[in-house]
Amino acid sequence: MTHHTSTQTSTETSSATGTDVTVIGLGLMGRALADAVLTAGHRVTVWNRTAAKAEGLVSRGARLADSVESAVLASPVSIVCVSDYASLQQAFASVSGDLDGRVLVNLTSGDPEQARELARWADQAGAHTLDGAIMAVPSTIGTADAIILLSGSGTAFETHQPLLAALGDATFLGDDHGLAALYDVAGLSVMWGVLNAWLQGVALLSTAGVDASAFTPFAAQVAQETVGWLPGYADQVDRGSFTPDDATIATHAGGIAHLVRVSEELGVDAELPRLFGSVAARAIAAGHADRSYPALIEQLAPGSRAS
Ligand SMILES: NC(=O)c1ccc[n+]([C@@H]2O[C@H](COP(=O)([O-])OP(=O)(O)OC[C@H]3O[C@@H](n4cnc5c(N)ncnc54)[C@H](OP(=O)(O)O)[C@@H]3O)[C@@H](O)[C@H]2O)c1
């Protein structure tokens, strides 16, 4: 990517630039995104490294650009969705001109810092960016089931909200360009936390011949009850106040030790519960035995409000 210093930030109208929106990257997700904006009635320019993948979209009225730069300049807003940031850098390496106030909505998955770096580059190239995380599969794009988290330029979000709504349930999180990517990984943490905890239960019940399907309604009930605790616990974390209304960390640690012991006795892998136990043990060693469970945040993010 070539860096520029530009003070020009004007946003041209679609009539001056040709189409309403450009889609760069026509893989499985990019084609679904282009399809959704075409279906919503927008005039669309597309670009893909392998031009043949644009055929279906061109037959539906999309215009095919011959370079990334001409694609970006064809519309006031461009949606970018390629494999990763390295691919994005390669695709944009040929961009040498001023992007002249255009908006880039980057829906390529990546790290928070990659999103911030892209925003700095775009700023120097005279463009504004929104960085996004798509929490959906291509078949749901264009419906309310497609959750799209966005962060970065609030002005760009407001200006292009109707267009972004054509892609799915587009939510703006704030002006830190890295926020959407951060929510994305935080969501993954919750997802694998739930999946692995459920699998531990499945493994325990399997030793008594109980099927996963028989155990799962009870697992869902426990998960739902636990989720119900989160708003109150979040308030404790935000206030940095951990008075135990329900159980202390010491009490939880006793329960975790029980889970470890029973897992070991039954020949079930106990690595995951042992990990829970070691975090609780660190909190107890730090003098937090009589605090409520969310005080463990200090073990995960030292220097947080629990200290
Ligand atoms: N698919 C999903 O369910 C899903 C869900 C959420 C998020 N996402 C994210 O969406 C992004 C795209 O995923 P996808 O499923 O569309 O992947 P994909 O089908 O593999 O498509 C990848 C796209 O990136 C392009 N590309 C790769 N390297 C390139 C390079 N060096 N220069 C220019 N273009 C390059 C490809 O161009 P060619 O056609 O020329 O190869 C293609 O358009 C990823 O970041 C993914 O994590 C996908």
The ligand as an SDF file (V2000), in Angstrom:
LIG
                    3D

 48 52  0  0  0  0  0  0  0  0999 V2000
  -17.3030  -17.7450    4.7200 N   0  0  0  0  0  0  0  0  0  0  0  0
  -17.7580  -17.5120    5.9620 C   0  0  0  0  0  0  0  0  0  0  0  0
  -18.6190  -18.2260    6.4980 O   0  0  0  0  0  0  0  0  0  0  0  0
  -17.2290  -16.3260    6.7470 C   0  0  0  0  0  0  0  0  0  0  0  0
  -17.8580  -15.9500    7.9530 C   0  0  0  0  0  0  0  0  0  0  0  0
  -17.3890  -14.8490    8.6630 C   0  0  0  0  0  0  0  0  0  0  0  0
  -16.2990  -14.1530    8.1950 C   0  0  0  0  0  0  0  0  0  0  0  0
  -15.6900  -14.5430    7.0220 N   0  0  0  0  0  0  0  0  0  0  0  0
  -14.5100  -13.7910    6.5790 C   0  0  0  0  0  0  0  0  0  0  0  0
  -14.6910  -13.2690    5.2830 O   0  0  0  0  0  0  0  0  0  0  0  0
  -13.4250  -13.2180    4.6110 C   0  0  0  0  0  0  0  0  0  0  0  0
  -13.5660  -13.9070    3.2530 C   0  0  0  0  0  0  0  0  0  0  0  0
  -13.9880  -15.2390    3.4750 O   0  0  0  0  0  0  0  0  0  0  0  0
  -14.5420  -16.1450    2.2800 P   0  0  0  0  0  0  0  0  0  0  0  0
  -15.3100  -17.2550    2.9090 O   0  0  0  0  0  0  0  0  0  0  0  0
  -15.1660  -15.3030    1.2360 O   0  0  0  0  0  0  0  0  0  0  0  0
  -13.1630  -16.7400    1.6940 O   0  0  0  0  0  0  0  0  0  0  0  0
  -12.8760  -17.3160    0.2390 P   0  0  0  0  0  0  0  0  0  0  0  0
  -14.1020  -17.8970   -0.3660 O   0  0  0  0  0  0  0  0  0  0  0  0
  -11.6790  -18.1850    0.3780 O   0  0  0  0  0  0  0  0  0  0  0  0
  -12.4920  -16.0240   -0.6300 O   0  0  0  0  0  0  0  0  0  0  0  0
  -11.2890  -15.3560   -0.4220 C   0  0  0  0  0  0  0  0  0  0  0  0
  -11.2750  -14.0940   -1.2480 C   0  0  0  0  0  0  0  0  0  0  0  0
  -10.0380  -13.4060   -0.9900 O   0  0  0  0  0  0  0  0  0  0  0  0
   -9.4140  -13.1570   -2.2620 C   0  0  0  0  0  0  0  0  0  0  0  0
   -7.9650  -13.1150   -2.1040 N   0  0  0  0  0  0  0  0  0  0  0  0
   -7.1890  -13.9800   -1.4290 C   0  0  0  0  0  0  0  0  0  0  0  0
   -5.8920  -13.6300   -1.5010 N   0  0  0  0  0  0  0  0  0  0  0  0
   -5.8550  -12.5010   -2.2770 C   0  0  0  0  0  0  0  0  0  0  0  0
   -4.8200  -11.6460   -2.7080 C   0  0  0  0  0  0  0  0  0  0  0  0
   -3.5360  -11.8860   -2.3870 N   0  0  0  0  0  0  0  0  0  0  0  0
   -5.1480  -10.5640   -3.4610 N   0  0  0  0  0  0  0  0  0  0  0  0
   -6.4390  -10.3210   -3.7830 C   0  0  0  0  0  0  0  0  0  0  0  0
   -7.4930  -11.0960   -3.4050 N   0  0  0  0  0  0  0  0  0  0  0  0
   -7.1800  -12.1780   -2.6490 C   0  0  0  0  0  0  0  0  0  0  0  0
   -9.8590  -14.2930   -3.1470 C   0  0  0  0  0  0  0  0  0  0  0  0
   -9.6190  -13.9720   -4.4940 O   0  0  0  0  0  0  0  0  0  0  0  0
   -9.5740  -15.1520   -5.6100 P   0  0  0  0  0  0  0  0  0  0  0  0
  -11.0080  -15.4440   -5.9310 O   0  0  0  0  0  0  0  0  0  0  0  0
   -8.7970  -14.5610   -6.7150 O   0  0  0  0  0  0  0  0  0  0  0  0
   -8.8810  -16.3340   -4.9660 O   0  0  0  0  0  0  0  0  0  0  0  0
  -11.3360  -14.3440   -2.7640 C   0  0  0  0  0  0  0  0  0  0  0  0
  -12.0490  -13.3010   -3.3850 O   0  0  0  0  0  0  0  0  0  0  0  0
  -12.4070  -13.8900    5.5380 C   0  0  0  0  0  0  0  0  0  0  0  0
  -11.6830  -12.9040    6.2450 O   0  0  0  0  0  0  0  0  0  0  0  0
  -13.2940  -14.6970    6.4730 C   0  0  0  0  0  0  0  0  0  0  0  0
  -12.6920  -14.9090    7.7460 O   0  0  0  0  0  0  0  0  0  0  0  0
  -16.1360  -15.5890    6.2890 C   0  0  0  0  0  0  0  0  0  0  0  0
  1  2  1  0
  2  3  2  0
  2  4  1  0
  4  5  1  0
  4 48  2  0
  5  6  2  0
  6  7  1  0
  7  8  2  0
  8  9  1  0
  8 48  1  0
  9 10  1  0
  9 46  1  0
 10 11  1  0
 11 12  1  0
 11 44  1  0
 12 13  1  0
 13 14  1  0
 14 15  2  0
 14 16  1  0
 14 17  1  0
 17 18  1  0
 18 19  2  0
 18 20  1  0
 18 21  1  0
 21 22  1  0
 22 23  1  0
 23 24  1  0
 23 42  1  0
 24 25  1  0
 25 26  1  0
 25 36  1  0
 26 27  1  0
 26 35  1  0
 27 28  2  0
 28 29  1  0
 29 30  1  0
 29 35  2  0
 30 31  1  0
 30 32  2  0
 32 33  1  0
 33 34  2  0
 34 35  1  0
 36 37  1  0
 36 42  1  0
 37 38  1  0
 38 39  2  0
 38 40  1  0
 38 41  1  0
 42 43  1  0
 44 45  1  0
 44 46  1  0
 46 47  1  0
M  CHG  2   8   1  16  -1
M  END
$$$$
